[in-house]
Amino acid sequence: MAVFQISDIRLAGIAACVPEKVLSNQDYNWVSRKDRDQIIKTIGVETRHVAEPGQTTSDLCFQAAEQLLGELAWQREEIEILIFVSQSRDYIIPSTSTLLQDRLKLPKSCLALDINLGCSGYVYGLSVISSMMKATGLRKGLLLVGDLSNVTSSYRDKSTYPLFGDAGTATALEIREGHPAMQFNLQTDGAGYEAIIIYDGGVRNLASKRSFATKKYGEGIYRNRLQIALNGIEVFNFSLREVVPNIKTTLKHFNRELPEFDFLLFHQANRLINETLRKMLKADPEKVPYSLREFGNTSCASIPLTMVSQIQESLQEKPNKLLLSAFGIGLSWGTVLLETDTLVVPPLTELKPDSVFKPGV
């Protein structure tokens, strides 16, 4: 089992950025008013922040990182590792992490790499960057996590369009001798890869004329093969089957109890899934914050965005014990138990429409 712990790595701060543009699901005219009300009630999403044309995940992560580095007062040359987690990178090649290393003016001695993960990406990203820092002695690092899911959502697909929001986040980590271990339990089931998928545009199915042809897949569900397909029933069943056992196994393995944690932070899948999981765990509602209503499902950014937008004050003012549970596309899922002292958590920022990075190509 991929159950392990990593000691001596401390979260120093966390920041988040969303696009300034806001869409309301009350205005989603593709479906009737009755259907809109039912969708909002089921998924729990009233508004979403959506990127303007030309804005990218790296723009959002860059603004979050700039804000965080400024408040931490870290020297750029001290940062030795940068990891970018996203499914919406700037280019097929090169990796977006290399662009961010240059744009953030980090030293050429900085290790930079991309991880292609969505819903589970923040927990997996924490495991990768903390493992590498612990193994190598790299003392300070940045984990940049975010997605632009709306770019690939079809307006005429009621199963995806009202659900997704866009966001980028930055988490700063540093080696701190004696800091309590982060305790992980990570799992994968690639047999379920078609539950959330974009069929064309990769090497398996290159983009072609067929890719742009819109087809009907159900009542109110029209999309092409370059747009995201989501099997809601499969995702719901997977979440209820795997997430709670993963959390319970993690707690048991490390001899921990759920009530000792100040907050249980779920990936913001949708309200129905998350509330079902909370009730299965018998978790106190006050300990389970949501960012769904204002921001939607922001893929791998959803947990850090929830931390910044919902529990900023607690993270800034006192130590916290956190249980993070992320699950979805892949299929992949995982839990991490971690402890924070006082973190630097700047206010949530918004990326303005005219804030578009214009590279040379």
C-alpha positions in Angstrom: 0.0 0.0 0.0 1.1 3.6 -0.7 0.7 4.5 3.0 3.6 6.5 4.3 4.7 9.5 6.2 7.1 12.4 5.6 8.5 14.3 8.6 10.2 17.7 8.9 8.3 19.5 6.1 6.3 22.5 7.1 3.6 24.4 5.2 4.7 28.0 5.4 1.9 29.6 3.5 -0.9 29.3 1.0 -2.5 31.6 -1.5 -5.2 31.4 -4.2 -6.4 33.4 -7.2 -9.6 33.2 -9.3 -10.6 35.0 -12.5 -12.6 38.2 -11.9 -15.4 37.1 -14.3 -18.3 35.5 -12.4 -21.1 33.4 -14.0 -24.3 32.5 -12.1 -26.1 29.2 -12.6 -29.3 31.1 -12.3 -28.5 32.5 -15.7 -27.8 29.1 -17.3 -30.5 29.4 -20.0 -29.6 26.1 -21.7 -32.0 24.4 -19.3 -35.4 25.4 -17.8 -35.8 27.4 -14.6 -37.0 24.3 -12.8 -33.9 22.3 -14.0 -31.6 25.2 -13.0 -33.0 25.1 -9.5 -32.6 21.4 -9.3 -29.0 21.5 -10.6 -28.1 24.2 -8.1 -29.7 22.2 -5.2 -28.0 19.0 -6.2 -24.5 20.2 -7.0 -24.4 23.1 -4.6 -22.9 25.6 -7.1 -24.6 29.0 -7.5 -21.7 31.0 -9.0 -18.4 30.2 -10.7 -15.3 32.2 -11.5 -14.4 31.7 -15.2 -11.2 32.7 -17.1 -11.4 35.1 -19.9 -10.0 34.1 -23.3 -6.2 34.2 -23.2 -6.0 33.7 -19.4 -4.4 30.4 -18.3 -3.9 28.3 -15.2 -0.3 29.5 -15.0 -1.5 33.1 -14.9 -3.7 32.3 -11.9 -0.9 30.3 -10.2 1.6 33.1 -11.0 -0.5 35.8 -9.3 -1.1 33.5 -6.2 2.7 32.8 -6.0 3.7 36.4 -6.4 1.3 37.4 -3.6 2.5 34.6 -1.3 6.2 35.2 -1.9 5.7 38.9 -1.1 4.0 38.2 2.2 6.5 35.5 3.2 9.4 37.8 2.2 11.2 34.8 0.8 14.2 35.4 -1.4 13.7 34.0 -4.9 17.2 32.4 -4.9 16.2 30.3 -1.9 13.5 28.4 -3.8 15.0 25.1 -5.0 12.0 23.2 -6.3 8.8 24.2 -8.1 6.0 21.6 -9.0 3.0 22.6 -11.1 0.0 20.3 -10.9 -2.7 20.8 -13.6 -4.6 19.2 -16.5 -4.7 22.6 -18.3 -1.1 23.4 -19.1 -0.1 26.3 -21.4 1.4 24.1 -24.1 1.7 20.4 -25.0 5.4 21.1 -24.8 7.3 22.5 -23.0 6.2 21.9 -19.4 4.4 24.8 -17.8 6.6 24.6 -14.6 9.6 25.7 -16.6 7.7 28.8 -17.8 6.7 29.6 -14.3 10.3 29.2 -13.0 11.4 31.9 -15.4 8.3 34.1 -15.0 8.7 34.0 -11.2 12.4 34.8 -11.6 13.5 31.7 -9.7 17.1 30.6 -10.0 18.3 28.3 -12.8 19.3 25.9 -10.0 15.6 25.4 -9.2 14.2 22.0 -10.0 10.9 22.3 -12.0 8.4 19.7 -13.1 4.7 19.2 -14.1 2.3 16.6 -12.7 -0.8 15.9 -14.9 -3.5 15.3 -12.3 -6.9 16.8 -11.6 -9.2 16.2 -8.6 -6.6 14.3 -6.4 -3.8 16.6 -7.5 -3.3 18.6 -4.4 -2.8 15.6 -2.1 -0.6 13.9 -4.6 1.3 17.1 -5.2 2.0 17.5 -1.5 3.3 13.9 -1.4 5.7 14.5 -4.3 7.2 17.8 -3.3 7.5 16.9 0.4 9.1 13.5 -0.5 11.6 15.2 -2.8 12.5 17.9 -0.3 12.9 15.3 2.5 15.0 13.0 0.3 17.3 15.6 -1.1 17.5 18.3 1.5 16.0 21.0 -0.8 15.0 23.5 1.8 12.3 25.7 0.2 9.7 24.9 -2.5 6.6 26.0 -4.2 3.6 23.8 -5.1 1.4 25.5 -7.7 -1.9 23.8 -8.3 -4.8 24.8 -10.5 -7.1 24.2 -13.5 -9.2 25.9 -16.1 -11.9 23.3 -16.6 -14.3 25.7 -18.3 -12.1 25.8 -21.4 -13.1 22.3 -22.2 -16.7 22.3 -20.9 -19.6 22.4 -23.4 -22.3 25.1 -22.7 -24.8 22.6 -24.0 -23.8 19.9 -21.5 -25.8 20.3 -18.3 -23.7 17.5 -16.6 -20.5 19.6 -16.7 -21.0 23.3 -17.6 -22.8 24.4 -14.4 -20.3 22.5 -12.2 -16.7 23.7 -12.9 -14.9 26.9 -11.9 -11.4 28.0 -12.6 -8.7 28.7 -10.0 -4.9 28.7 -9.3 -3.1 28.3 -6.0 0.3 28.4 -4.5 1.6 26.6 -1.4 5.0 27.3 0.1 6.8 24.5 1.9 10.1 24.4 3.9 12.2 22.0 5.8 11.7 22.4 9.5 13.4 19.9 11.8 10.9 18.3 14.2 7.8 19.4 12.4 5.0 16.7 12.7 4.9 14.3 9.8 2.5 14.4 6.9 0.7 11.0 6.7 -0.4 9.8 3.3 -2.6 7.1 1.8 -2.7 7.2 -2.0 -4.7 4.9 -4.4 -5.4 4.5 -8.1 -7.8 2.5 -10.3 -7.1 3.2 -14.0 -10.0 0.8 -14.9 -12.3 3.7 -14.4 -10.4 6.1 -16.7 -13.4 6.8 -18.8 -15.5 8.2 -15.9 -14.0 11.7 -16.6 -12.2 12.1 -19.9 -11.5 14.2 -22.9 -11.3 11.6 -25.8 -9.4 13.6 -28.4 -6.5 15.9 -28.6 -3.8 13.7 -27.2 -1.5 11.2 -28.9 -4.0 8.3 -28.6 -6.6 10.2 -30.6 -5.1 13.2 -32.4 -7.4 16.1 -33.1 -9.2 15.7 -36.4 -12.3 17.0 -38.2 -14.3 14.3 -36.3 -13.1 15.8 -33.0 -15.1 19.0 -33.6 -18.4 17.3 -34.4 -21.0 17.9 -31.7 -23.2 14.9 -30.8 -26.1 14.3 -28.4 -25.3 12.0 -25.5 -28.4 12.4 -23.5 -31.2 14.9 -22.7 -29.5 18.3 -22.4 -26.0 16.8 -23.0 -24.3 17.9 -26.3 -20.5 18.0 -26.7 -17.7 17.2 -29.0 -14.7 14.9 -28.5 -12.4 17.8 -27.4 -14.8 18.6 -24.5 -14.9 17.0 -21.1 -17.2 13.9 -20.7 -18.3 13.1 -17.1 -20.2 10.0 -16.1 -21.9 11.3 -13.0 -23.3 7.9 -11.8 -19.9 6.3 -12.0 -18.1 9.1 -10.2 -20.8 9.1 -7.5 -20.5 5.3 -7.0 -16.7 5.4 -7.0 -16.7 8.2 -4.4 -19.0 6.4 -2.0 -17.2 3.1 -2.5 -13.6 4.3 -2.1 -13.2 7.6 -0.2 -14.5 6.7 3.3 -12.5 3.4 3.4 -9.4 5.3 2.4 -9.9 7.8 5.1 -10.6 5.2 7.8 -7.6 3.1 6.7 -5.3 6.2 7.0 -6.6 7.0 10.5 -6.3 3.4 11.6 -2.8 2.9 10.2 -1.4 6.0 12.0 -3.5 5.5 15.1 -5.5 8.7 14.7 -9.1 9.5 15.4 -11.3 11.8 13.2 -12.5 14.0 16.1 -9.0 15.2 16.8 -8.9 17.1 13.5 -9.9 20.7 13.4 -11.1 20.5 9.7 -11.9 17.8 7.2 -11.3 19.3 3.7 -12.8 17.4 0.8 -12.2 17.9 -2.8 -15.2 20.0 -3.8 -16.8 17.4 -6.1 -20.4 18.4 -5.7 -22.7 18.9 -2.7 -24.5 15.6 -3.0 -21.3 13.6 -3.0 -19.6 15.6 -0.3 -22.5 15.7 2.1 -23.0 11.9 1.7 -19.4 11.3 2.5 -19.6 13.6 5.5 -22.6 11.8 6.9 -21.0 8.4 6.3 -18.1 9.6 8.5 -20.4 11.2 11.0 -18.3 14.3 10.8 -19.4 17.6 12.4 -20.7 19.9 9.7 -18.8 22.9 11.3 -15.6 21.0 10.6 -16.3 20.5 6.9 -16.0 23.8 5.0 -17.3 24.3 1.5 -16.2 26.6 -1.4 -18.6 25.0 -3.9 -21.4 27.6 -3.7 -19.2 30.6 -4.8 -16.5 28.9 -6.9 -17.8 25.5 -8.1 -15.6 22.4 -8.6 -12.2 23.8 -9.2 -10.5 20.5 -9.8 -7.1 20.1 -8.2 -7.3 23.7 -6.8 -10.5 23.0 -4.7 -8.8 22.0 -1.4 -6.3 24.9 -1.2 -9.0 27.3 -2.5 -11.3 26.2 0.3 -8.5 26.7 2.8 -7.9 30.3 1.7 -11.5 31.3 1.2 -13.1 29.5 4.1 -10.7 29.0 7.0 -8.1 31.7 6.4 -8.4 33.2 9.9 -8.0 29.9 11.7 -4.9 29.0 9.6 -3.3 32.3 10.3 -4.0 32.5 14.0 -3.5 29.1 15.5 -2.1 25.6 14.9 -4.5 23.2 13.1 -4.8 19.5 12.5 -6.1 19.0 9.0 -7.5 15.9 7.1 -7.4 16.4 3.4 -9.3 14.0 1.1 -9.1 14.3 -2.7 -10.7 12.0 -5.2 -11.8 11.8 -8.9 -10.3 11.7 -12.3 -8.0 8.8 -13.1 -9.5 7.3 -11.1 -7.3 8.4 -8.3 -7.8 9.3 -4.6 -5.9 9.9 -1.4 -5.8 11.2 2.1 -3.2 13.3 3.9 -3.2 14.0 7.6 -1.1 17.1 8.4 -0.5 19.7 11.1 0.0 23.4 10.6 1.3 26.1 13.0 0.5 29.7 12.0 0.4 30.0 8.2 0.8 33.0 6.0 -2.6 33.1 4.1 -3.1 36.3 2.0 -6.6 37.2 1.0 -8.1 35.6 -2.1 -7.2 37.6 -5.2 -8.9 38.0 -8.6 -7.2 38.0 -12.0 -8.5 41.0 -14.0 -9.6 40.6 -17.6 -6.7 42.7 -18.9 -4.1 40.6 -16.9 -3.1 38.4 -19.8 0.5 37.3 -20.1 1.8 37.7 -23.6 4.7 35.4 -24.3 6.8 35.6 -27.4 4.9 32.8 -29.2 
